[in-house]
Amino acid sequence: MSEQIKKAFRASLSFAKSAYTSEMPGSEMVAALKRLGWSQAELGRRLGVKASSVTRWAQTEAPGYVVEYLRVMELARQILEKPEP
C-alpha cells in the first residue's frame, strides 16, 4: 500500500471521529459539491436520501455524516488526481 493511501486512510479515520458531531453550513456543502463537480441531486443519489433533504441542508446545515462523506470524497479525488512519484 502506498504512503499516500496510508496517509489518506489515517486522515479519514480522524475525520470519522467527529463525523456525527460536526455540522457544515449549507453554503460550504454547496461549495464542496462544486469542487467535486456534483449536483445536489447527485449527492442525494449517492447517499440514498431524498432531494428535499439535500435542499434543506443547502439552506441550513449538513449533518455530520455528510460532512465526513464530502471530506473523504474530496481527499480521494486529490489522491487519484496526483501521480505517484
Buried (B, 14 or more C-beta within 10 A) or exposed (E): EEEBEEEBEEBBEEBBEEBEEBBBEBEBBBEBBEEBEBEBEEBBEEEEBEEEBBBEBBEEBBBBEBBBBBBBBEBBEEBEEEEEE
